[in-house]
Structure formats: C-alpha cells, structure tokens
Amino acid sequence: MKEYNIEELVSHLDFEKNKLHKIKHNLFLTAYEIEVLTKYHIRYNQYQTAKEILQEIENKIVDLEKEDQEELDQVGMSIAERDYYQNTRK
C-alpha cells in the first residue's frame, strides 16, 4: 500500500478558492466562480437571482472557444446546483 504525506498534500490545497462569498441580493458565489465570471466580463453583482446570472452565462457561452465554454459551463452548473438546493422546497 502506497503511503502519502498528508501534510504535503494539504499544503497544496486551496481552501479559499471554494469558499462562499455573499454578494449583493443575498446571493453566494465561490471565489473561483467570481474569478471566472469576471474573466468573461459577467457583472454578477448587477443580478438579483442566480437564474439571471445563469442566463447571462448562457448568452456569453455561445461566442466562446470550446475550452472557455467548458470552464464557464462548469461554473454555471455549480451555480445552478447550489440554486436548486437553496431554493427548492423540500
């Protein structure tokens, strides 16, 4: 069985990247999501719902190269999943 140096592995993890930050209108995005949305000039602070952000992602994604589409699509799926679990009645 292979042994791993846990301290070394943990030292390479970026915990801040996936930390949720509250933005305007009671929405939450991770630092990574904010970074990607900013990269593609999506002004996430102007929207009042996650669904509006997702709509803007859909509008932008069609004009991007395949690699960029995948990055933005992953962020969109992450936001959509969080929105579903936060706003669906159980």
N, CA, C and O atoms as a GROMACS GRO file, in nm:
protein
  360
    1MET      N    1   0.084  -0.118   0.000
    1MET     CA    2   0.000   0.000   0.000
    1MET      C    3   0.089   0.125   0.000
    1MET      O    4   0.183   0.136   0.079
    2LYS      N    5   0.057   0.216  -0.088
    2LYS     CA    6   0.137   0.339  -0.100
    2LYS      C    7   0.105   0.435   0.013
    2LYS      O    8  -0.012   0.454   0.049
    3GLU      N    9   0.209   0.495   0.069
    3GLU     CA   10   0.189   0.592   0.176
    3GLU      C   11   0.196   0.734   0.119
    3GLU      O   12   0.273   0.761   0.027
    4TYR      N   13   0.115   0.822   0.175
    4TYR     CA   14   0.110   0.961   0.131
    4TYR      C   15   0.148   1.052   0.246
    4TYR      O   16   0.119   1.025   0.362
    5ASN      N   17   0.213   1.159   0.212
    5ASN     CA   18   0.246   1.260   0.311
    5ASN      C   19   0.128   1.357   0.318
    5ASN      O   20   0.114   1.445   0.233
    6ILE      N   21   0.045   1.340   0.417
    6ILE     CA   22  -0.079   1.419   0.431
    6ILE      C   23  -0.048   1.568   0.442
    6ILE      O   24  -0.116   1.650   0.381
    7GLU      N   25   0.051   1.602   0.519
    7GLU     CA   26   0.085   1.744   0.536
    7GLU      C   27   0.123   1.809   0.403
    7GLU      O   28   0.085   1.922   0.375
    8GLU      N   29   0.197   1.735   0.323
    8GLU     CA   30   0.236   1.789   0.192
    8GLU      C   31   0.114   1.804   0.101
    8GLU      O   32   0.099   1.905   0.032
    9LEU      N   33   0.027   1.705   0.100
    9LEU     CA   34  -0.093   1.711   0.017
    9LEU      C   35  -0.183   1.827   0.059
    9LEU      O   36  -0.234   1.900  -0.027
   10VAL      N   37  -0.203   1.844   0.187
   10VAL     CA   38  -0.290   1.951   0.238
   10VAL      C   39  -0.229   2.088   0.209
   10VAL      O   40  -0.302   2.184   0.186
   11SER      N   41  -0.098   2.096   0.210
   11SER     CA   42  -0.034   2.226   0.184
   11SER      C   43  -0.060   2.276   0.042
   11SER      O   44  -0.046   2.395   0.015
   12HIS      N   45  -0.097   2.186  -0.049
   12HIS     CA   46  -0.124   2.224  -0.188
   12HIS      C   47  -0.272   2.253  -0.215
   12HIS      O   48  -0.308   2.294  -0.325
   13LEU      N   49  -0.357   2.233  -0.115
   13LEU     CA   50  -0.500   2.260  -0.134
   13LEU      C   51  -0.528   2.408  -0.120
   13LEU      O   52  -0.471   2.476  -0.034
   14ASP      N   53  -0.616   2.458  -0.204
   14ASP     CA   54  -0.656   2.599  -0.198
   14ASP      C   55  -0.798   2.606  -0.141
   14ASP      O   56  -0.896   2.595  -0.215
   15PHE      N   57  -0.807   2.625  -0.010
   15PHE     CA   58  -0.937   2.628   0.056
   15PHE      C   59  -1.015   2.755   0.024
   15PHE      O   60  -1.138   2.754   0.027
   16GLU      N   61  -0.946   2.862  -0.005
   16GLU     CA   62  -1.012   2.989  -0.035
   16GLU      C   63  -1.087   2.985  -0.167
   16GLU      O   64  -1.188   3.054  -0.184
   17LYS      N   65  -1.038   2.907  -0.260
   17LYS     CA   66  -1.097   2.901  -0.395
   17LYS      C   67  -1.245   2.860  -0.391
   17LYS      O   68  -1.325   2.909  -0.471
   18ASN      N   69  -1.280   2.770  -0.299
   18ASN     CA   70  -1.416   2.720  -0.291
   18ASN      C   71  -1.497   2.777  -0.176
   18ASN      O   72  -1.607   2.730  -0.145
   19LYS      N   73  -1.443   2.879  -0.113
   19LYS     CA   74  -1.514   2.945  -0.003
   19LYS      C   75  -1.625   3.032  -0.061
   19LYS      O   76  -1.604   3.107  -0.156
   20LEU      N   77  -1.743   3.022  -0.002
   20LEU     CA   78  -1.856   3.102  -0.049
   20LEU      C   79  -1.846   3.245   0.002
   20LEU      O   80  -1.810   3.269   0.118
   21HIS      N   81  -1.878   3.339  -0.085
   21HIS     CA   82  -1.879   3.481  -0.050
   21HIS      C   83  -2.019   3.535  -0.080
   21HIS      O   84  -2.076   3.509  -0.186
   22LYS      N   85  -2.072   3.609   0.015
   22LYS     CA   86  -2.202   3.671  -0.005
   22LYS      C   87  -2.184   3.794  -0.091
   22LYS      O   88  -2.104   3.882  -0.060
   23ILE      N   89  -2.260   3.800  -0.200
   23ILE     CA   90  -2.257   3.917  -0.286
   23ILE      C   91  -2.391   3.988  -0.271
   23ILE      O   92  -2.471   3.952  -0.184
   24LYS      N   93  -2.417   4.085  -0.354
   24LYS     CA   94  -2.543   4.158  -0.345
   24LYS      C   95  -2.663   4.067  -0.360
   24LYS      O   96  -2.653   3.957  -0.414
   25HIS      N   97  -2.776   4.113  -0.313
   25HIS     CA   98  -2.905   4.045  -0.329
   25HIS      C   99  -2.907   3.907  -0.266
   25HIS      O  100  -2.977   3.818  -0.314
   26ASN      N  101  -2.829   3.888  -0.160
   26ASN     CA  102  -2.829   3.763  -0.084
   26ASN      C  103  -2.788   3.642  -0.168
   26ASN      O  104  -2.834   3.531  -0.142
   27LEU      N  105  -2.703   3.663  -0.266
   27LEU     CA  106  -2.650   3.554  -0.347
   27LEU      C  107  -2.512   3.515  -0.296
   27LEU      O  108  -2.440   3.596  -0.238
   28PHE      N  109  -2.477   3.388  -0.317
   28PHE     CA  110  -2.347   3.338  -0.275
   28PHE      C  111  -2.273   3.278  -0.394
   28PHE      O  112  -2.330   3.200  -0.471
   29LEU      N  113  -2.147   3.315  -0.408
   29LEU     CA  114  -2.060   3.261  -0.512
   29LEU      C  115  -1.926   3.226  -0.449
   29LEU      O  116  -1.884   3.290  -0.352
   30THR      N  117  -1.860   3.125  -0.504
   30THR     CA  118  -1.725   3.093  -0.455
   30THR      C  119  -1.627   3.192  -0.515
   30THR      O  120  -1.656   3.260  -0.613
   31ALA      N  121  -1.510   3.197  -0.455
   31ALA     CA  122  -1.405   3.285  -0.508
   31ALA      C  123  -1.370   3.246  -0.651
   31ALA      O  124  -1.344   3.332  -0.735
   32TYR      N  125  -1.368   3.116  -0.678
   32TYR     CA  126  -1.338   3.069  -0.814
   32TYR      C  127  -1.446   3.112  -0.912
   32TYR      O  128  -1.414   3.156  -1.023
   33GLU      N  129  -1.573   3.099  -0.874
   33GLU     CA  130  -1.682   3.141  -0.962
   33GLU      C  131  -1.674   3.289  -0.993
   33GLU      O  132  -1.694   3.331  -1.107
   34ILE      N  133  -1.644   3.368  -0.891
   34ILE     CA  134  -1.629   3.513  -0.911
   34ILE      C  135  -1.515   3.541  -1.007
   34ILE      O  136  -1.527   3.627  -1.095
   35GLU      N  137  -1.404   3.470  -0.991
   35GLU     CA  138  -1.288   3.488  -1.079
   35GLU      C  139  -1.324   3.457  -1.225
   35GLU      O  140  -1.287   3.532  -1.315
   36VAL      N  141  -1.394   3.346  -1.248
   36VAL     CA  142  -1.431   3.307  -1.384
   36VAL      C  143  -1.534   3.402  -1.443
   36VAL      O  144  -1.522   3.442  -1.559
   37LEU      N  145  -1.634   3.440  -1.366
   37LEU     CA  146  -1.735   3.534  -1.416
   37LEU      C  147  -1.670   3.667  -1.453
   37LEU      O  148  -1.705   3.727  -1.555
   38THR      N  149  -1.578   3.712  -1.372
   38THR     CA  150  -1.506   3.837  -1.401
   38THR      C  151  -1.423   3.823  -1.528
   38THR      O  152  -1.418   3.914  -1.610
   39LYS      N  153  -1.358   3.708  -1.544
   39LYS     CA  154  -1.276   3.682  -1.663
   39LYS      C  155  -1.357   3.697  -1.791
   39LYS      O  156  -1.306   3.744  -1.892
   40TYR      N  157  -1.483   3.656  -1.787
   40TYR     CA  158  -1.569   3.663  -1.906
   40TYR      C  159  -1.663   3.785  -1.905
   40TYR      O  160  -1.763   3.789  -1.977
   41HIS      N  161  -1.628   3.882  -1.822
   41HIS     CA  162  -1.698   4.010  -1.818
   41HIS      C  163  -1.846   3.994  -1.784
   41HIS      O  164  -1.931   4.061  -1.842
   42ILE      N  165  -1.876   3.905  -1.691
   42ILE     CA  166  -2.013   3.888  -1.643
   42ILE      C  167  -2.021   3.960  -1.509
   42ILE      O  168  -1.958   3.919  -1.411
   43ARG      N  169  -2.098   4.066  -1.506
   43ARG     CA  170  -2.109   4.150  -1.385
   43ARG      C  171  -2.213   4.089  -1.290
   43ARG      O  172  -2.328   4.131  -1.286
   44TYR      N  173  -2.168   3.991  -1.215
   44TYR     CA  174  -2.254   3.913  -1.126
   44TYR      C  175  -2.324   3.999  -1.021
   44TYR      O  176  -2.431   3.962  -0.973
   45ASN      N  177  -2.266   4.113  -0.983
   45ASN     CA  178  -2.326   4.200  -0.880
   45ASN      C  179  -2.452   4.271  -0.927
   45ASN      O  180  -2.529   4.320  -0.844
   46GLN      N  181  -2.475   4.278  -1.056
   46GLN     CA  182  -2.592   4.351  -1.105
   46GLN      C  183  -2.718   4.264  -1.108
   46GLN      O  184  -2.828   4.316  -1.129
   47TYR      N  185  -2.704   4.134  -1.087
   47TYR     CA  186  -2.818   4.043  -1.095
   47TYR      C  187  -2.878   4.016  -0.958
   47TYR      O  188  -2.808   4.015  -0.857
   48GLN      N  189  -3.009   3.995  -0.956
   48GLN     CA  190  -3.077   3.974  -0.829
   48GLN      C  191  -3.098   3.826  -0.797
   48GLN      O  192  -3.125   3.791  -0.682
   49THR      N  193  -3.086   3.740  -0.897
   49THR     CA  194  -3.104   3.597  -0.873
   49THR      C  195  -2.994   3.518  -0.944
   49THR      O  196  -2.930   3.566  -1.037
   50ALA      N  197  -2.976   3.396  -0.896
   50ALA     CA  198  -2.880   3.307  -0.961
   50ALA      C  199  -2.925   3.274  -1.102
   50ALA      O  200  -2.842   3.257  -1.192
   51LYS      N  201  -3.055   3.266  -1.123
   51LYS     CA  202  -3.108   3.235  -1.256
   51LYS      C  203  -3.071   3.345  -1.356
   51LYS      O  204  -3.048   3.316  -1.474
   52GLU      N  205  -3.066   3.469  -1.313
   52GLU     CA  206  -3.025   3.578  -1.402
   52GLU      C  207  -2.876   3.563  -1.439
   52GLU      O  208  -2.838   3.588  -1.554
   53ILE      N  209  -2.795   3.523  -1.343
   53ILE     CA  210  -2.653   3.500  -1.371
   53ILE      C  211  -2.640   3.385  -1.470
   53ILE      O  212  -2.560   3.392  -1.564
   54LEU      N  213  -2.717   3.279  -1.450
   54LEU     CA  214  -2.713   3.164  -1.540
   54LEU      C  215  -2.755   3.202  -1.681
   54LEU      O  216  -2.700   3.152  -1.779
   55GLN      N  217  -2.852   3.290  -1.692
   55GLN     CA  218  -2.897   3.336  -1.824
   55GLN      C  219  -2.785   3.413  -1.894
   55GLN      O  220  -2.764   3.397  -2.014
   56GLU      N  221  -2.715   3.496  -1.820
   56GLU     CA  222  -2.604   3.571  -1.878
   56GLU      C  223  -2.491   3.477  -1.920
   56GLU      O  224  -2.426   3.499  -2.022
   57ILE      N  225  -2.467   3.373  -1.841
   57ILE     CA  226  -2.366   3.272  -1.879
   57ILE      C  227  -2.406   3.209  -2.011
   57ILE      O  228  -2.323   3.194  -2.101
   58GLU      N  229  -2.532   3.173  -2.025
   58GLU     CA  230  -2.580   3.112  -2.150
   58GLU      C  231  -2.563   3.207  -2.268
   58GLU      O  232  -2.529   3.164  -2.379
   59ASN      N  233  -2.586   3.335  -2.246
   59ASN     CA  234  -2.570   3.434  -2.353
   59ASN      C  235  -2.424   3.448  -2.396
   59ASN      O  236  -2.396   3.464  -2.515
   60LYS      N  237  -2.331   3.441  -2.300
   60LYS     CA  238  -2.189   3.459  -2.329
   60LYS      C  239  -2.125   3.334  -2.388
   60LYS      O  240  -2.037   3.343  -2.472
   61ILE      N  241  -2.170   3.219  -2.343
   61ILE     CA  242  -2.102   3.093  -2.374
   61ILE      C  243  -2.100   3.060  -2.524
   61ILE      O  244  -2.007   2.996  -2.572
   62VAL      N  245  -2.202   3.103  -2.596
   62VAL     CA  246  -2.211   3.068  -2.738
   62VAL      C  247  -2.101   3.133  -2.822
   62VAL      O  248  -2.067   3.082  -2.929
   63ASP      N  249  -2.045   3.244  -2.775
   63ASP     CA  250  -1.943   3.316  -2.850
   63ASP      C  251  -1.800   3.278  -2.813
   63ASP      O  252  -1.705   3.338  -2.862
   64LEU      N  253  -1.784   3.177  -2.726
   64LEU     CA  254  -1.652   3.142  -2.675
   64LEU      C  255  -1.594   3.019  -2.746
   64LEU      O  256  -1.666   2.941  -2.808
   65GLU      N  257  -1.462   3.005  -2.734
   65GLU     CA  258  -1.394   2.886  -2.782
   65GLU      C  259  -1.433   2.768  -2.694
   65GLU      O  260  -1.477   2.787  -2.581
   66LYS      N  261  -1.416   2.647  -2.744
   66LYS     CA  262  -1.458   2.524  -2.675
   66LYS      C  263  -1.402   2.516  -2.532
   66LYS      O  264  -1.476   2.487  -2.438
   67GLU      N  265  -1.274   2.542  -2.517
   67GLU     CA  266  -1.211   2.533  -2.385
   67GLU      C  267  -1.273   2.633  -2.287
   67GLU      O  268  -1.299   2.599  -2.172
   68ASP      N  269  -1.295   2.754  -2.334
   68ASP     CA  270  -1.356   2.857  -2.250
   68ASP      C  271  -1.502   2.824  -2.219
   68ASP      O  272  -1.551   2.851  -2.109
   69GLN      N  273  -1.571   2.764  -2.315
   69GLN     CA  274  -1.709   2.723  -2.293
   69GLN      C  275  -1.717   2.623  -2.178
   69GLN      O  276  -1.805   2.631  -2.093
   70GLU      N  277  -1.624   2.529  -2.177
   70GLU     CA  278  -1.624   2.426  -2.073
   70GLU      C  279  -1.602   2.486  -1.935
   70GLU      O  280  -1.668   2.447  -1.838
   71GLU      N  281  -1.510   2.581  -1.926
   71GLU     CA  282  -1.482   2.646  -1.798
   71GLU      C  283  -1.606   2.720  -1.747
   71GLU      O  284  -1.644   2.706  -1.631
   72LEU      N  285  -1.667   2.798  -1.834
   72LEU     CA  286  -1.784   2.876  -1.795
   72LEU      C  287  -1.904   2.786  -1.770
   72LEU      O  288  -1.985   2.814  -1.682
   73ASP      N  289  -1.915   2.678  -1.845
   73ASP     CA  290  -2.024   2.583  -1.825
   73ASP      C  291  -2.012   2.516  -1.689
   73ASP      O  292  -2.113   2.496  -1.621
   74GLN      N  293  -1.891   2.481  -1.647
   74GLN     CA  294  -1.871   2.420  -1.515
   74GLN      C  295  -1.915   2.516  -1.404
   74GLN      O  296  -1.978   2.474  -1.306
   75VAL      N  297  -1.882   2.642  -1.419
   75VAL     CA  298  -1.924   2.742  -1.320
   75VAL      C  299  -2.076   2.753  -1.320
   75VAL      O  300  -2.137   2.761  -1.214
   76GLY      N  301  -2.135   2.754  -1.438
   76GLY     CA  302  -2.281   2.760  -1.447
   76GLY      C  303  -2.348   2.642  -1.380
   76GLY      O  304  -2.448   2.658  -1.311
   77MET      N  305  -2.294   2.523  -1.400
   77MET     CA  306  -2.352   2.404  -1.336
   77MET      C  307  -2.340   2.411  -1.184
   77MET      O  308  -2.430   2.370  -1.112
   78SER      N  309  -2.229   2.463  -1.137
   78SER     CA  310  -2.209   2.478  -0.993
   78SER      C  311  -2.311   2.575  -0.934
   78SER      O  312  -2.370   2.548  -0.829
   79ILE      N  313  -2.330   2.688  -0.999
   79ILE     CA  314  -2.427   2.788  -0.953
   79ILE      C  315  -2.568   2.732  -0.960
   79ILE      O  316  -2.648   2.752  -0.868
   80ALA      N  317  -2.600   2.661  -1.068
   80ALA     CA  318  -2.734   2.603  -1.085
   80ALA      C  319  -2.764   2.500  -0.976
   80ALA      O  320  -2.874   2.496  -0.922
   81GLU      N  321  -2.666   2.417  -0.944
   81GLU     CA  322  -2.686   2.315  -0.842
   81GLU      C  323  -2.710   2.380  -0.706
   81GLU      O  324  -2.800   2.339  -0.632
   82ARG      N  325  -2.629   2.480  -0.672
   82ARG     CA  326  -2.646   2.549  -0.545
   82ARG      C  327  -2.783   2.617  -0.539
   82ARG      O  328  -2.851   2.613  -0.436
   83ASP      N  329  -2.823   2.680  -0.649
   83ASP     CA  330  -2.953   2.747  -0.656
   83ASP      C  331  -3.066   2.646  -0.635
   83ASP      O  332  -3.162   2.674  -0.564
   84TYR      N  333  -3.053   2.531  -0.696
   84TYR     CA  334  -3.156   2.427  -0.682
   84TYR      C  335  -3.173   2.386  -0.535
   84TYR      O  336  -3.284   2.381  -0.484
   85TYR      N  337  -3.061   2.358  -0.468
   85TYR     CA  338  -3.070   2.311  -0.330
   85TYR      C  339  -3.110   2.423  -0.233
   85TYR      O  340  -3.170   2.395  -0.129
   86GLN      N  341  -3.080   2.546  -0.264
   86GLN     CA  342  -3.118   2.656  -0.176
   86GLN      C  343  -3.262   2.699  -0.195
   86GLN      O  344  -3.325   2.748  -0.101
   87ASN      N  345  -3.316   2.682  -0.316
   87ASN     CA  346  -3.446   2.739  -0.344
   87ASN      C  347  -3.555   2.639  -0.379
   87ASN      O  348  -3.662   2.679  -0.424
   88THR      N  349  -3.530   2.512  -0.359
   88THR     CA  350  -3.632   2.411  -0.385
   88THR      C  351  -3.695   2.370  -0.252
   88THR      O  352  -3.625   2.337  -0.156
   89ARG      N  353  -3.825   2.372  -0.249
   89ARG     CA  354  -3.895   2.330  -0.127
   89ARG      C  355  -3.879   2.180  -0.111
   89ARG      O  356  -3.890   2.102  -0.206
   90LYS      N  357  -3.853   2.143   0.011
   90LYS     CA  358  -3.831   2.000   0.039
   90LYS      C  359  -3.946   1.942   0.116
   90LYS      O  360  -3.945   1.823   0.148
   0.00000   0.00000   0.00000
